[in-house]
Amino acid sequence: VVIDDLITVTSTTNRAKYHAWRRNPAASFCIWDPDDIGRQVTLRGQMEIMQDEELLRRYTEGYLTRARGGRPPKPERLEAEIASFAAPDRHIMQLHVERVVSHDLPALLAAEREGTDAWS
């Protein structure tokens, strides 16, 4: 879920991603166009790990809204999901982007066919 322009995920301390990012907060997320896998962007940066009830609420609401095709959940559903996420070892992780790398395969292939340098 994107919260305050940051990719946001959640995890408990029994998951590998929590321990990996605790040891080394470097991370990269690859996002691709669902209609064209050749068009991608990779976001590289550092994960910040925290416990924050308000961020967990915003994460849960955003997650449910996306899962419901853009329709926000009813208040009772939101509260039930927040209760199921609530755990003393639950953490929020946010990616602070330091570098963006894009990949446009159609443009690269077109440049190759034309014999030009796609990176110019």
PLY file of the C-alpha trace (Angstrom):
ply
format ascii 1.0
element vertex 120
property float x
property float y
property float z
element edge 119
property int vertex1
property int vertex2
end_header
0.00 0.00 0.00
1.30 3.51 -0.74
1.05 5.78 2.31
2.45 9.32 2.20
4.19 8.44 -1.09
6.02 5.51 0.54
5.55 1.84 -0.32
4.30 0.35 2.93
4.17 -3.29 4.01
3.55 -4.99 7.31
5.00 -8.04 8.99
5.44 -9.76 12.29
8.82 -10.62 13.76
8.52 -14.31 12.83
8.88 -13.54 9.10
12.10 -13.65 7.09
11.58 -10.19 5.57
11.49 -8.61 9.03
14.80 -10.18 10.04
16.41 -9.52 6.65
15.47 -5.82 6.67
16.45 -5.49 10.34
19.94 -6.82 9.44
20.20 -4.84 6.20
17.51 -2.27 5.37
18.48 -2.08 1.69
15.55 -3.09 -0.51
14.30 -2.93 -4.05
10.78 -3.27 -5.39
10.11 -4.06 -9.03
6.78 -2.82 -10.36
5.64 -3.70 -13.85
2.84 -2.72 -16.17
0.25 -5.53 -15.91
-0.44 -5.17 -19.63
3.23 -5.25 -20.67
5.77 -7.04 -18.45
8.52 -5.39 -20.52
7.71 -2.02 -18.95
9.07 -1.95 -15.42
10.36 0.37 -12.78
12.58 -0.68 -9.90
12.60 1.39 -6.74
15.71 1.04 -4.60
16.13 2.40 -1.12
16.11 1.75 2.58
13.34 0.21 4.67
12.30 1.95 7.84
10.80 -0.43 10.39
8.46 0.85 13.09
5.43 0.12 15.20
2.73 2.71 14.63
-0.98 2.12 15.25
-2.11 4.97 12.98
0.02 3.71 10.08
-1.34 0.20 10.63
-4.88 1.58 10.44
-4.09 3.49 7.23
-2.34 0.43 5.77
-5.29 -1.83 6.55
-7.81 0.61 5.11
-5.72 1.05 1.94
-5.23 -2.69 1.56
-8.94 -3.42 1.91
-9.91 -0.56 -0.42
-7.58 -1.87 -3.12
-8.83 -5.44 -2.62
-12.41 -4.20 -3.01
-11.74 -2.47 -6.34
-11.43 1.01 -4.86
-14.43 0.85 -2.53
-13.56 1.58 1.10
-14.51 -1.08 3.63
-17.42 -0.63 5.98
-16.32 0.58 9.43
-17.10 -2.75 11.11
-15.05 -4.66 8.49
-12.14 -2.25 8.90
-12.19 -2.65 12.68
-12.34 -6.45 12.38
-9.31 -6.48 10.05
-7.35 -4.11 12.26
-8.10 -6.40 15.21
-6.83 -9.39 13.24
-3.63 -7.51 12.33
-3.09 -6.21 15.87
-0.27 -8.12 17.48
2.50 -7.00 19.83
5.12 -8.07 17.28
3.44 -6.41 14.24
5.62 -3.85 12.45
5.17 -1.45 9.57
7.93 -1.13 6.99
8.23 1.77 4.56
10.58 2.10 1.59
12.46 5.39 1.39
13.35 5.51 -2.30
16.91 6.54 -3.15
17.03 5.49 -6.79
14.55 4.75 -9.57
15.58 2.50 -12.45
13.20 2.10 -15.36
13.11 -0.56 -18.01
11.15 -0.11 -21.23
11.69 -3.29 -23.25
9.62 -2.12 -26.27
11.75 1.04 -26.54
14.98 -0.95 -26.18
13.91 -3.44 -28.86
12.83 -0.63 -31.21
16.19 1.09 -30.76
17.97 -2.21 -31.43
16.03 -2.70 -34.65
16.89 0.83 -35.73
20.53 0.34 -34.79
20.53 3.29 -32.39
21.67 3.59 -28.81
18.58 3.28 -26.61
20.40 4.90 -23.69
21.10 8.21 -25.46
0 1
1 2
2 3
3 4
4 5
5 6
6 7
7 8
8 9
9 10
10 11
11 12
12 13
13 14
14 15
15 16
16 17
17 18
18 19
19 20
20 21
21 22
22 23
23 24
24 25
25 26
26 27
27 28
28 29
29 30
30 31
31 32
32 33
33 34
34 35
35 36
36 37
37 38
38 39
39 40
40 41
41 42
42 43
43 44
44 45
45 46
46 47
47 48
48 49
49 50
50 51
51 52
52 53
53 54
54 55
55 56
56 57
57 58
58 59
59 60
60 61
61 62
62 63
63 64
64 65
65 66
66 67
67 68
68 69
69 70
70 71
71 72
72 73
73 74
74 75
75 76
76 77
77 78
78 79
79 80
80 81
81 82
82 83
83 84
84 85
85 86
86 87
87 88
88 89
89 90
90 91
91 92
92 93
93 94
94 95
95 96
96 97
97 98
98 99
99 100
100 101
101 102
102 103
103 104
104 105
105 106
106 107
107 108
108 109
109 110
110 111
111 112
112 113
113 114
114 115
115 116
116 117
117 118
118 119
